[in-house]
Amino acid sequence: MPAKILDGKALAARLQAEMATQVQAWVTQVGRPPGLAVLRVGEDPASAAYVRGKERACERVGIASFGRHFSAQDSPAHLLDTIGQLNQDERVDGILVQLPLPPGWDPIPPLLAIDPGKDVDGLHPLNLGRLLRGEPGLRSCTPLGVMRLLQAEGIPIAGRKAVVVGRSILVGKPLSLMLLAADATVTLAHSRTPDLAEVTRAADIVVMAVGRPRLLRADMVKPGAVVIDVGINRIETPAGSEQLVGDVDYEAVKELAAAITPVPGGVGPMTVTMLLANTLESYKLRSQLSETWV
C-alpha cells in the first residue's frame, strides 16, 4: 500500500489559523502585536523568496514585520549595530538573520549578537545548550517543525529507531537531540558514514537533511518506515525547466514507506510556522504572561 502523505502545508495552515486567533486575543491584553525582524543580506533570489514567504505568513497571523535588507557591500558592523538596536526595541520579539550570508560575511558574529530571548531561529549557543540539557528554550525551526508534524500525525517516536542523515547545526544535530528527548534511539549519519544504505534500512524513522537530490532510494528503506524529507534541491529537467526535489526518491520510496513527506509541501511550510510559533512564544514570555503556545 502506498505511503500516507504527511501534508505539512495543511497542518501549517491549521496551526497558523489557530495562532491568528490567539494573537487577536493577546493583543487585547498586551496592547501591541508580536514583532519579528528578518534580516537579509545580499541579493540571493532564494533568500529573497524565503523572506517574502515569512513576511506573508506574519501578515496572515497578525505578527508585525520589522525586516531589514542590507547590501552585500554593506558593512558587517552595520548589521551588528542593527541587531543591537532590535535587541532593545520593545516592539520586536524575534530576530532572525537569513542564511546563508554572502561570501565574505561571517555568520557567527550576528548569530551571537542576537538576544537569546529573541533568537527565534534557535541558533544561539545558549538556546542550543538548553536543548542539549533538556531545558525550556527557543528551538530550531525546521527540527521543531518535523517533531510537530510527527506528533500531529500520531506517529510514535518512543522506542523507535531513528536515523537522521545530515549533521548540520541547522537541522541534523538539533533534530537528533529532539528525537532523543522523545525517547527514540537515534543514529546521526553523514557523508562519511560507511554503507549508508545498511544504516537507513535499520530505521523505523528516516530523516534526510543533506541537500543531495534523491539520495535515499527505495532499496535503502525498510518497508513500513516513516520517511521525512528535509532536502530542497533545484534540478534541471530534460525539458530545461527547473524542478524542486528532495533528498528522497519520492516516487519510488512512497510505494513501500508507511508515511512520507513530499517536497514541496512537507517540512518547508512547518519551518515557517514554527518561526511564527517561536515569535509568539517570545512575545508571551516578554509580556510576562505565563501561557506558552509551543
C-alpha positions as CSV (number, residue, x, y, z in Angstrom):
1,M,0.0,0.0,0.0
2,P,1.4,3.4,-0.9
3,A,2.6,5.6,1.9
4,K,0.5,8.1,3.8
5,I,1.4,11.6,2.6
6,L,2.3,13.8,5.5
7,D,0.8,17.1,4.4
8,G,2.8,19.8,6.1
9,K,1.1,22.5,4.1
10,A,-2.3,21.6,5.5
11,L,-1.1,21.3,9.1
12,A,0.8,24.6,8.8
13,A,-2.4,26.4,7.6
14,R,-4.4,25.0,10.5
15,L,-1.7,26.0,13.1
16,Q,-1.4,29.5,11.6
17,A,-5.2,29.9,11.8
18,E,-5.0,28.9,15.5
19,M,-2.2,31.4,16.1
20,A,-4.1,34.2,14.4
21,T,-6.9,33.7,16.8
22,Q,-4.5,33.7,19.7
23,V,-2.7,36.8,18.5
24,Q,-6.0,38.7,18.4
25,A,-6.8,37.8,22.0
26,W,-3.3,38.6,23.2
27,V,-3.1,42.0,21.5
28,T,-6.2,43.0,23.5
29,Q,-4.3,42.2,26.7
30,V,-0.8,43.4,25.7
31,G,-1.7,46.4,23.6
32,R,0.6,45.6,20.7
33,P,1.1,42.7,18.2
34,P,4.1,40.3,18.3
35,G,7.0,41.6,16.2
36,L,9.5,39.8,14.0
37,A,12.6,41.2,12.3
38,V,14.1,39.1,9.5
39,L,17.4,40.5,8.4
40,R,18.6,39.7,4.8
41,V,22.0,40.5,3.3
42,G,22.7,40.5,-0.4
43,E,20.6,39.7,-3.5
44,D,20.3,35.9,-3.4
45,P,17.0,35.1,-5.1
46,A,16.2,32.1,-3.0
47,S,16.8,34.1,0.2
48,A,14.6,36.9,-1.1
49,A,11.8,34.4,-1.8
50,Y,12.1,32.8,1.6
51,V,12.0,36.2,3.4
52,R,8.9,37.2,1.3
53,G,7.2,34.0,2.4
54,K,8.0,34.7,6.0
55,E,6.6,38.2,5.8
56,R,3.4,37.0,4.2
57,A,3.0,34.4,6.9
58,C,3.5,37.1,9.6
59,E,0.7,39.1,7.9
60,R,-1.7,36.2,7.9
61,V,-1.2,35.6,11.7
62,G,-1.0,39.2,12.8
63,I,2.7,39.5,13.5
64,A,4.3,42.9,12.8
65,S,7.3,42.7,10.5
66,F,10.4,44.8,11.2
67,G,12.6,43.3,8.5
68,R,15.8,45.0,7.1
69,H,17.7,44.4,3.8
70,F,21.4,45.0,3.6
71,S,23.6,45.2,0.5
72,A,26.4,42.7,0.2
73,Q,28.7,45.7,0.0
74,D,27.4,47.0,3.3
75,S,29.4,46.8,6.5
76,P,29.1,43.7,8.8
77,A,29.3,46.3,11.6
78,H,26.1,47.9,10.3
79,L,24.3,44.6,10.6
80,L,25.6,44.1,14.2
81,D,24.6,47.6,15.1
82,T,21.1,47.0,13.7
83,I,20.8,43.7,15.8
84,G,21.8,45.7,18.9
85,Q,19.0,48.2,18.2
86,L,16.5,45.5,17.6
87,N,17.6,43.7,20.9
88,Q,16.5,46.9,22.7
89,D,13.3,47.5,20.7
90,E,10.3,46.6,22.8
91,R,8.2,46.1,19.7
92,V,10.4,43.3,18.5
93,D,10.1,39.8,20.0
94,G,12.0,37.8,17.4
95,I,15.2,38.4,15.3
96,L,16.3,36.1,12.5
97,V,19.4,36.5,10.2
98,Q,18.5,34.9,6.9
99,L,21.2,32.4,6.0
100,P,23.4,31.9,4.0
101,L,25.1,35.2,4.1
102,P,27.0,36.4,1.0
103,P,30.7,35.3,0.5
104,G,33.0,37.1,2.9
105,W,30.3,37.5,5.6
106,D,30.9,35.5,8.8
107,P,27.6,34.3,10.1
108,I,28.8,33.7,13.7
109,P,29.1,37.3,15.0
110,P,25.5,38.2,14.0
111,L,24.1,35.0,15.4
112,L,25.9,35.6,18.7
113,A,24.8,39.2,18.8
114,I,21.1,38.3,18.9
115,D,19.5,38.4,22.4
116,P,18.9,34.7,23.2
117,G,15.3,35.6,24.3
118,K,14.7,36.9,20.7
119,D,16.6,34.1,18.9
120,V,13.6,32.7,17.1
121,D,15.8,30.5,14.9
122,G,17.1,28.7,17.9
123,L,20.8,29.0,16.8
124,H,22.3,31.0,19.7
125,P,24.7,28.8,21.8
126,L,22.6,29.4,24.9
127,N,19.4,28.0,23.2
128,L,21.3,25.1,21.7
129,G,22.8,24.4,25.2
130,R,19.3,24.4,26.7
131,L,18.2,21.9,24.0
132,L,21.1,19.7,24.9
133,R,20.3,19.9,28.6
134,G,16.6,19.4,28.0
135,E,15.7,22.8,29.4
136,P,13.0,25.1,28.1
137,G,14.0,27.5,25.4
138,L,13.6,28.5,21.8
139,R,14.1,25.6,19.4
140,S,15.4,25.5,15.8
141,C,12.5,25.9,13.4
142,T,13.0,23.1,11.0
143,P,13.6,20.3,13.6
144,L,10.7,21.7,15.7
145,G,8.5,21.6,12.6
146,V,9.5,17.9,12.0
147,M,8.6,17.0,15.5
148,R,5.2,18.8,15.4
149,L,4.4,17.1,12.1
150,L,5.2,13.6,13.6
151,Q,3.2,14.4,16.7
152,A,0.2,15.8,14.8
153,E,0.1,12.7,12.6
154,G,0.2,10.4,15.6
155,I,3.4,8.7,14.6
156,P,5.0,7.0,17.6
157,I,8.6,8.1,18.4
158,A,9.3,6.5,21.8
159,G,11.2,3.2,21.4
160,R,11.6,3.6,17.6
161,K,14.9,3.5,15.8
162,A,15.5,6.9,14.1
163,V,18.3,7.7,11.6
164,V,19.0,11.4,10.8
165,V,21.2,11.8,7.7
166,G,22.9,15.1,7.9
167,R,24.8,16.7,10.8
168,S,24.3,20.4,10.3
169,I,23.7,22.7,13.2
170,L,20.5,23.9,11.4
171,V,18.8,20.5,11.2
172,G,20.7,17.3,11.9
173,K,22.2,17.9,15.3
174,P,19.2,19.6,16.9
175,L,16.7,17.2,15.4
176,S,18.7,14.3,16.8
177,L,18.5,15.8,20.2
178,M,14.8,16.3,19.9
179,L,14.2,12.8,18.8
180,L,16.4,11.5,21.7
181,A,14.4,13.6,24.1
182,A,11.2,11.9,22.7
183,D,12.8,8.5,23.6
184,A,13.8,7.4,20.2
185,T,17.1,5.5,19.7
186,V,18.9,7.9,17.4
187,T,21.7,7.4,14.8
188,L,23.2,10.5,13.3
189,A,24.6,9.6,9.9
190,H,26.6,11.8,7.4
191,S,28.7,11.9,4.3
192,R,31.4,9.6,5.8
193,T,29.1,7.0,7.2
194,P,30.1,3.6,5.8
195,D,27.3,1.7,4.0
196,L,24.6,4.3,4.5
197,A,22.0,2.0,3.0
198,E,22.6,-0.5,5.7
199,V,22.1,2.2,8.4
200,T,18.9,3.6,6.9
201,R,17.4,0.2,6.3
202,A,17.5,-0.5,10.1
203,A,15.4,2.6,10.9
204,D,11.8,3.0,11.7
205,I,12.1,6.7,11.1
206,V,14.5,8.1,8.4
207,V,15.1,11.9,8.2
208,M,17.0,13.2,5.2
209,A,18.7,16.6,5.5
210,V,21.8,16.6,3.3
211,G,20.9,18.6,0.2
212,R,21.6,15.9,-2.3
213,P,18.8,15.2,-4.8
214,R,17.1,11.8,-4.5
215,L,19.9,10.3,-2.4
216,L,17.6,8.0,-0.5
217,R,16.5,5.2,-2.8
218,A,13.8,2.6,-2.3
219,D,16.4,-0.1,-1.6
220,M,17.7,1.9,1.4
221,V,14.3,2.0,3.2
222,K,12.8,-0.7,5.4
223,P,9.2,-1.4,4.3
224,G,6.8,0.4,6.7
225,A,9.3,3.1,7.7
226,V,8.4,6.7,8.1
227,V,10.4,9.0,5.8
228,I,10.9,12.7,6.4
229,D,12.5,14.7,3.6
230,V,14.0,18.0,4.7
231,G,16.0,18.5,1.5
232,I,15.2,21.2,-1.0
233,N,17.1,20.9,-4.3
234,R,16.7,22.7,-7.6
235,I,17.4,20.5,-10.6
236,E,17.0,21.0,-14.3
237,T,14.5,18.7,-16.1
238,P,15.2,17.2,-19.5
239,A,12.9,19.9,-20.9
240,G,15.2,22.6,-19.5
241,S,12.9,23.8,-16.7
242,E,13.7,23.9,-13.0
243,Q,12.2,21.4,-10.6
244,L,12.2,21.2,-6.8
245,V,13.0,17.8,-5.4
246,G,14.0,16.5,-2.0
247,D,16.8,14.2,-0.8
248,V,14.4,11.2,-1.2
249,D,13.5,9.4,-4.4
250,Y,9.9,10.2,-3.6
251,E,8.0,8.2,-6.3
252,A,9.9,5.0,-5.6
253,V,10.1,5.3,-1.8
254,K,6.4,6.2,-1.3
255,E,5.5,2.7,-2.6
256,L,6.9,1.0,0.5
257,A,7.1,3.6,3.3
258,A,4.3,3.8,5.8
259,A,4.4,7.6,5.7
260,I,6.4,10.2,3.7
261,T,6.7,14.0,3.4
262,P,6.5,15.5,-0.1
263,V,8.8,18.2,-1.5
264,P,7.5,20.8,-1.7
265,G,4.6,20.9,0.8
266,G,6.0,18.8,3.6
267,V,8.5,20.1,6.0
268,G,9.0,23.6,4.4
269,P,5.6,25.1,5.5
270,M,6.2,23.7,9.0
271,T,9.5,25.5,9.3
272,V,7.9,28.9,8.6
273,T,5.0,28.1,11.0
274,M,7.5,27.2,13.8
275,L,9.2,30.6,13.2
276,L,5.9,32.2,13.9
277,A,5.3,30.0,16.9
278,N,8.7,30.9,18.4
279,T,7.9,34.6,17.9
280,L,4.6,34.2,19.6
281,E,6.3,32.2,22.4
282,S,8.9,35.0,22.9
283,Y,6.1,37.6,22.8
284,K,4.2,35.9,25.5
285,L,7.2,35.5,27.7
286,R,8.3,39.0,27.2
287,S,4.8,40.2,28.0
288,Q,5.3,38.5,31.4
289,L,2.4,36.2,30.8
290,S,2.8,32.5,31.7
291,E,0.9,30.8,29.0
292,T,3.0,29.4,26.1
293,W,1.9,28.1,22.8
294,V,4.7,25.7,21.7
